[in-house]
Amino acid sequence: MEEQSNIGILRNLKDARQLPVLLALHLHNGDVPNSITINIQPTKQHGPIHESWPCGGQSVKHTQYCQVIDVAGQTIHEAMNSRELVQAIHDAFQAHRAAVEKCSVLHLDISTGNIVITREGCGILNDWDMAKIIGIEGAPRPGRTGTWLFMSARMLQNPEKIHEIQDDMESFVHVLIYIALVYTPLRIISKKSLGDLVSDLYYEAFKHEDGAYTGGTGKELSFRAQWIPEQVVFSCTPIQIVIHQLTLYCLDRLLHCDAEKRIAVNPPGDDDWDVGPDPTAAPRVPTKLYFKDHKAMGNLFTKALSWSEDRWSSDEKIEKKTLNIK
């Protein structure tokens, strides 16, 4: 990401108090020198990319560098309870909203590793290295941008898909669902184990003959069939309600994409008005486009956080479960 085009815009607006403090920016960054040769230190992860165990993509060599940011905190996994978890995601979501609406900058890598919780319990959206200005393609990047576990279903299904605002918004949903499944108290009411459910949703990957990897089928099916609300009962009622609503938002997006595909395959003609409906066609469910902007999702978080502490069970600690991921 170029300093003047992206980070520069964000920093200038933040200095002018036009962006919230919930957005972490780099105070300093620089390439890491090799301690022996004094040359820059390249990454080593690109080396074994053609082995059987890495999860796909092209072999890309990067230069390692260090960053100093203007906030300090801990990872979102270390939230004290479910309410603090949702508060942190809400805050990071509002920072994302401000960056999009005020700067036209899209983050591209919403993940658990890029949301930090401060000592005061606020969420910070960090790591804007991969961000891009909306509407400007710039230099093409090999492979997808983001963290596999939290990419949208459509990004995983299509390696060539252009990353949109809606993909970032869906990634926020996956961050919440993943941490809620892995860290918060719950009860599974289906034959599927928690480890299998998490594996199907977040670790699915299929290797193709050309070496490319795709996934996202489990995520898409979970939204269409409402797996999470139907198969998981969270001890924290607000978490259950928020996740249920967010999965409906994601379903709405899928239905909207279905409608766009139908129109692309069979565009309406001039004489369509006198042709009856196709009885074999899938039902056309009206969509509300909850992901057209940040409003609906932001309002949902705000409403949930306004509920009383009694509903949140604020004394309930969250901790990582032991999962058998196949």
Secondary structure, 3 states (H helix, E strand, C coil): CCHHHHHHHHHHHHHCCCCCCCECCEEEEEECECCCCCCECECCCCHHHHCCCCCCCCCCCCECEEEEECCCCEEHHHCCCHHHHHHHHHHHHHHHHHHHHHHCEECCCCCHHHEEECCCCCEEECCCCCCEECCCCCCCCCCCCCCHHHCCHHHHHCCCCCCCHHHHHHHHHHHHHHHHHHHCCEEECCCCCHHHHHHHHHCCCEECCCCCEECCHHHHHHHHHCHHHHHEEECCHHHHHHHHHHHHHHHHHHHHHHHHHHHHHCCCCCCHHHCCCCCCCCCCCCCCCHHHCCHHHHHHHHHHHCCCHHHHCCCCCCCCCCCCCC
